[in-house]
Amino acid sequence: GTAPDLTAANAYNSIKTMNLANTAAPETSLIYTYPSPTTTMHTWKKYSAAEAQLVLTWIQQGAKNN
């Protein structure tokens, strides 16, 4: 798959277009689970536990463009 464009100007649209944030079930969102510090699926850069919590909270609050 194609990696999302996470530059400041395009990150939000990439997340929405690629359905990476699931506001109905935030903990299943790919943008949260894929780089999660507990994942073993890949060796790409992972979130710290604090960053993962920020992402999850953002999705739980509706994944707004803020």
C-alpha positions as CSV (number, residue, x, y, z in Angstrom):
1,G,0.0,0.0,0.0
2,T,0.9,3.6,-0.3
3,A,2.0,5.5,2.7
4,P,-0.1,8.5,3.7
5,D,1.2,11.9,3.0
6,L,1.7,13.2,6.5
7,T,3.1,16.6,5.7
8,A,1.4,19.4,7.6
9,A,-0.6,20.5,4.6
10,N,-1.8,17.1,3.6
11,A,-1.9,14.8,6.6
12,Y,-5.6,15.3,7.5
13,N,-6.8,14.7,4.0
14,S,-4.6,11.6,3.7
15,I,-5.9,10.2,7.0
16,K,-9.5,10.8,6.0
17,T,-9.1,9.6,2.4
18,M,-7.3,6.4,3.4
19,N,-9.8,5.8,6.2
20,L,-7.0,5.6,8.8
21,A,-9.0,7.0,11.6
22,N,-12.1,5.1,12.7
23,T,-14.1,7.4,15.0
24,A,-16.7,4.7,15.7
25,A,-14.0,2.4,17.1
26,P,-10.9,4.6,17.7
27,E,-8.7,1.8,19.1
28,T,-9.0,0.0,15.8
29,S,-7.8,3.0,13.7
30,L,-4.9,2.1,11.4
31,I,-3.2,5.4,12.2
32,Y,-3.3,4.3,15.9
33,T,-2.6,0.6,15.6
34,Y,0.0,0.4,12.9
35,P,2.7,2.5,14.5
36,S,1.6,1.6,18.0
37,P,4.5,0.9,20.4
38,T,3.1,-2.6,21.0
39,T,2.8,-3.7,17.4
40,T,5.1,-6.4,16.0
41,M,3.8,-6.2,12.4
42,H,6.7,-4.1,11.1
43,T,9.9,-2.4,12.0
44,W,8.9,1.1,10.9
45,K,9.0,4.0,13.2
46,K,6.6,3.6,16.1
47,Y,4.9,6.0,18.4
48,S,6.0,6.4,21.9
49,A,3.3,5.5,24.4
50,A,2.6,9.2,25.0
51,E,2.2,9.9,21.2
52,A,0.0,6.8,20.8
53,Q,-2.3,8.2,23.6
54,L,-2.5,11.6,21.9
55,V,-3.5,10.0,18.6
56,L,-6.1,7.8,20.2
57,T,-7.5,10.8,22.1
58,W,-7.7,12.9,18.9
59,I,-9.6,10.1,17.2
60,Q,-12.0,9.7,20.2
61,Q,-12.7,13.4,20.0
62,G,-13.8,13.0,16.4
63,A,-10.5,13.2,14.4
64,K,-11.0,16.8,13.6
65,N,-8.8,18.9,11.3
66,N,-7.0,20.7,14.1
